[in-house]
Amino acid sequence: MLKPHPPDQSIELTDALAAPPPALPRGKALDEALDAQEKQLERLQAALAAEGRRALLVVLQGRDASGKDGTIRRVFGGLNPAACSVTSFKRPSATELAHDYLWRVHQAVPARGTFGVFNRSHYEDVIAVRVHRLVPEAVWQKRFDQINAFEAMLDAEGIVVRKFFLHISRDEQRRRLRERLEDPEKNWKFNEGDLRERALWDEYTAAYQEVLARCSTPGAPWYLVPANQNKPRDYLIGEALIQTLTGLAPRYPAAEPGLIRRLGEIA
């Protein structure tokens, strides 16, 4: 099972960390475990929605081709869409750039009683802007503390934040980018920018390492997810979310006694 990355602890993102742990279920047992997780998450989501006091925000970050879209389909695809929203953060618009960098993010925070999933997030403002030198270092360095304060506020308001870094090896990214280019159903997603981003592997590695070290907190922890294989990746994320939600113990509200007595009036 995944454990939160310890606060203020540095990490070296080696390729070895992208491989799934050996103790996970395999084959048919893994498929059955994933099916069971889907049903358990569905039950927990329903209770959280009925309770209506808290929300769950799931942040997914990772390199190109790390599997963020696939994770969303497989881990959250079976949930009630009325109580689950997915937000993909792309290059900010002119309107978004006219506001502070957290403005567009705060608008997408899930309402109480719902799940929210971020495909990329406010962390692009200490990752992509750093790698591409879009703002001075003095600007993005201050954002680590600002982001921690923002997430602490969400946690205090009943918005439970869980963050997952989908870690793939350099060889696995190469394989997936080649596969994407060769597949007519996927090659529309490929562009020259993918190759330019891959050339910045080391710069992104340094940025991700600092994010994990400085922004994993007790109230909003980061989880390092070995993501070289899809099903183990999804299983590990599902287990972490089930553990979180089970700890919250969402409860259905009790029906009013007067309403129960009127059961006999239903023709």
FILUM-580405 format. One record per residue (C-alpha): residue number from 0; x, y, z. Coordinates in Angstrom, 1 decimal. Each point is the difference from the previous one (the first is absolute). Layout:
  resi    east   north      up
   NUM       X       Y       Z
...
***
This chain:
  resi    east   north      up
     0     0.0     0.0     0.0
     1     1.2     3.5    -0.7
     2     1.1     2.2     2.8
     3     0.1     3.8     0.0
     4     3.3     1.5    -0.8
     5     1.5     1.3     3.3
     6    -0.1     3.8     0.4
     7     3.3     1.9    -0.7
     8     1.7    -3.2    -1.1
     9     2.1     0.2    -3.3
    10    -0.4    -2.8    -2.5
    11     1.9    -1.2    -3.1
    12    -2.4    -1.0    -2.7
    13     1.8    -3.0    -1.5
    14    -1.4    -2.2    -2.7
    15    -0.1    -2.9     2.5
    16    -2.7     1.8     1.9
    17    -2.3    -0.2    -3.0
    18    -0.3    -3.8     0.2
    19    -3.0    -1.4     1.9
    20     0.8    -1.7     3.3
    21     0.2    -3.7    -0.2
    22    -2.6    -0.8     2.7
    23    -3.0     1.2    -2.0
    24    -2.7    -2.4    -1.3
    25     0.6    -1.2    -3.6
    26    -2.0    -1.2    -2.9
    27    -3.6    -0.9     0.7
    28     0.5     0.8     3.7
    29     0.9     3.5    -0.9
    30    -3.0     0.4    -2.3
    31    -2.3    -1.2     2.7
    32     1.6     2.3     2.6
    33    -0.5     3.0    -2.4
    34    -3.7    -1.0    -0.4
    35    -0.4    -0.2     3.7
    36     1.6     3.4     0.4
    37    -2.3     1.6    -2.5
    38    -3.1    -1.2     2.0
    39     1.5     1.1     3.3
    40     0.8     3.5    -1.3
    41    -3.5     0.2    -1.4
    42    -1.5    -0.7     3.4
    43     2.3     2.4     1.8
    44    -0.7     2.7    -2.6
    45    -3.8    -0.5     0.5
    46     0.4     0.4     3.8
    47     2.2     3.1    -0.4
    48    -2.6     1.6    -2.3
    49    -2.9    -0.8     2.3
    50     1.9     1.4     3.0
    51     0.8     3.2    -1.9
    52     2.6     1.3     2.5
    53     3.3    -0.7    -1.6
    54     1.5    -0.4    -3.5
    55     3.0    -1.9    -1.4
    56     2.4     1.7    -2.4
    57     2.4    -2.3    -1.8
    58     3.0     1.6    -1.8
    59     1.7    -2.0    -2.7
    60     3.4     1.2    -1.3
    61     2.5    -1.8    -2.2
    62     2.2     0.3    -3.1
    63    -1.5    -0.3    -3.5
    64    -1.4    -3.5    -0.6
    65     0.1    -0.8     3.7
    66    -3.6    -1.2    -0.1
    67    -2.1     2.8     1.6
    68    -2.9    -0.5    -2.5
    69     0.1    -3.7     0.4
    70     0.0     0.3     3.8
    71    -3.1     2.2    -0.2
    72    -1.8    -2.4    -2.2
    73     0.8    -3.1     2.0
    74    -0.1     1.2     3.6
    75    -2.8     2.5    -0.3
    76    -1.9    -1.2    -3.0
    77    -2.5    -2.1     2.0
    78    -1.0     2.9     2.4
    79    -3.2     2.0    -0.1
    80     0.8     2.9    -2.4
    81    -2.5     2.2     1.8
    82     2.3     0.0     3.0
    83     3.4    -0.1    -1.8
    84     1.7     2.7    -2.1
    85     3.2    -0.1    -2.0
    86     1.9     3.1    -0.9
    87     2.9     0.0    -2.4
    88     2.4     2.9     0.4
    89     1.6     1.0    -3.3
    90     1.9     3.1    -1.0
    91    -1.7     3.0     1.8
    92    -2.2     2.3    -2.1
    93     0.4     3.7    -0.2
    94    -2.7     0.5     2.6
    95     1.6    -2.5     2.4
    96     3.4     1.7    -0.4
    97    -1.6     3.3     1.0
    98    -0.8    -1.5     3.4
    99     2.2    -1.6     2.7
   100     1.3    -3.5    -0.9
   101    -2.4    -1.7     2.5
   102    -3.1     1.8    -1.3
   103    -1.0    -2.6    -2.6
   104     0.9    -2.9     2.4
   105    -2.2     1.2     2.8
   106    -3.0     0.3    -2.3
   107     0.4    -3.8    -0.8
   108     0.2    -1.2     3.7
   109    -2.8    -2.5     0.5
   110    -3.1     0.9     1.9
   111    -0.7    -1.8     3.3
   112    -1.5    -3.4    -0.6
   113     2.0    -0.5    -3.3
   114     3.2    -1.4    -1.4
   115     2.2     2.3    -2.1
   116     2.9    -1.3    -2.1
   117     2.7     2.4    -1.3
   118     1.9    -1.2    -3.2
   119     3.0     2.2     0.6
   120    -0.5     2.8     2.5
   121     1.3     3.1     1.7
   122     3.3    -1.9     0.2
   123     0.7     1.0    -3.6
   124     0.8     3.4     1.5
   125     3.0    -1.4     1.8
   126     0.9    -2.6    -2.7
   127    -0.6     1.1    -3.6
   128     0.6     3.7     0.8
   129     3.3    -1.0     1.6
   130     1.2    -2.3    -2.7
   131    -0.9     2.4    -2.8
   132     1.1     3.1     2.0
   133    -3.3     1.8    -0.4
   134     0.4     1.9     3.2
   135     3.1     0.8     2.1
   136     1.1    -2.5     2.6
   137    -0.8     2.5     2.7
   138    -3.6    -0.2    -1.1
   139    -0.5    -3.8    -0.2
   140     2.0    -0.6     3.2
   141    -2.6     1.9     2.0
   142    -2.7    -2.1    -1.4
   143     0.9    -3.1     2.0
   144    -1.1     1.6     3.3
   145    -3.0     1.6    -1.7
   146    -1.2    -3.3    -1.4
   147     0.5    -1.7     3.4
   148    -2.1     2.8     1.6
   149    -2.7    -0.4    -2.7
   150    -0.3    -3.7     0.6
   151     0.0     0.4     3.8
   152    -2.9     2.3    -0.4
   153    -1.9    -2.5    -2.2
   154     0.7    -2.7     2.6
   155    -1.3     2.2     2.8
   156    -3.2     0.6    -2.0
   157    -0.7    -3.7    -0.5
   158     1.6    -0.5    -3.4
   159     2.3    -3.0     0.4
   160     3.0     0.2    -2.4
   161     1.9    -3.0    -1.2
   162     2.7     0.4    -2.7
   163     1.5    -2.7    -2.2
   164     3.2     0.3    -2.1
   165    -0.1    -2.6    -2.7
   166     3.6    -0.9    -0.4
   167     1.2    -1.8    -3.2
   168     3.5    -0.8    -1.2
   169     1.7     1.7    -2.9
   170    -0.1    -3.3    -2.0
   171    -3.7    -0.5     0.7
   172    -0.8     3.6    -1.1
   173     1.9    -0.7    -3.3
   174    -2.0    -3.2    -0.6
   175    -3.3     1.8     0.7
   176     0.8     3.0    -2.2
   177     0.9    -2.4    -2.9
   178    -3.2    -2.0     0.6
   179    -2.0     3.2     0.0
   180     1.5     1.1    -3.3
   181    -0.7    -3.4    -1.6
   182    -3.6    -0.2     1.1
   183    -2.5     1.8    -2.3
   184    -2.3     0.4     3.0
   185     2.7     1.7     2.1
   186     2.4     1.7    -2.4
   187    -2.2     3.1    -0.1
   188     1.2     0.6     3.5
   189     3.7     0.0    -1.0
   190     1.7     3.3    -0.9
   191     3.5     1.4    -0.4
   192    -0.3     1.4     3.5
   193     0.1    -3.6     1.4
   194     3.5    -0.4    -1.2
   195     1.1     3.4     1.3
   196    -1.4    -0.8     3.4
   197     1.8    -3.4     0.0
   198     3.3     1.8    -0.6
   199    -0.6     1.8     3.3
   200    -0.2    -3.3     2.0
   201     2.6     1.0     2.6
   202    -1.4     3.5     0.5
   203    -3.5    -1.5     0.6
   204     1.5    -2.6     2.3
   205     1.5     2.7     2.2
   206    -3.3     1.9     0.1
   207    -2.0    -3.1     1.0
   208     2.5    -0.9     2.7
   209    -0.3     3.4     1.6
   210    -3.8    -0.1    -0.2
   211    -0.1    -3.3     1.8
   212     2.5     1.2     2.6
   213    -1.6     3.3     0.8
   214    -3.8    -0.5    -0.6
   215    -0.8    -3.4     1.6
   216    -1.7     1.0     3.2
   217    -2.1    -2.0     2.5
   218    -3.2     1.6    -1.2
   219     0.8    -0.2    -3.7
   220     2.6    -2.8    -0.6
   221     1.7    -0.9    -3.2
   222     0.1    -3.7    -1.1
   223     2.7    -1.3    -2.3
   224    -1.7    -2.4    -2.3
   225     2.1    -2.6    -2.0
   226    -1.8     0.4    -3.4
   227     2.0    -2.1    -2.4
   228    -2.9    -2.5    -0.1
   229    -3.6     1.2    -0.2
   230    -1.9    -2.5     2.2
   231     2.3     0.1     2.9
   232     0.0     3.8    -0.2
   233    -3.8     0.1     0.1
   234    -0.1    -2.6     2.9
   235     2.4     2.0     2.1
   236    -1.9     3.3    -0.5
   237    -3.3    -1.7     0.7
   238     1.3    -1.5     3.2
   239     1.3     3.4     1.2
   240    -3.4     1.6    -0.7
   241    -1.9    -2.7     1.7
   242     2.2     0.3     3.1
   243    -0.6     3.7     0.0
   244    -3.7    -0.2    -0.3
   245    -0.3    -2.8     2.4
   246     1.8     2.1     2.5
   247    -2.5     2.8    -0.6
   248    -2.9    -2.4     0.7
   249    -2.7     1.9    -1.9
   250    -3.5    -0.8     1.3
   251    -3.4     0.2    -1.5
   252    -2.2     2.5     1.8
   253    -2.7    -1.6     2.2
   254    -3.5     0.3    -1.4
   255    -2.5     2.1     2.0
   256    -2.1    -2.4     2.3
   257    -3.1     1.7    -1.3
   258     0.7    -0.9    -3.5
   259     0.7    -3.7     0.8
   260    -3.4    -0.2     1.7
   261    -1.7     1.1    -3.3
   262     1.4    -3.0    -1.8
   263    -3.4    -1.6     0.2
   264    -1.6     2.9    -1.9
   265     1.8    -1.0    -3.3
   266    -2.6    -1.6    -2.2
***
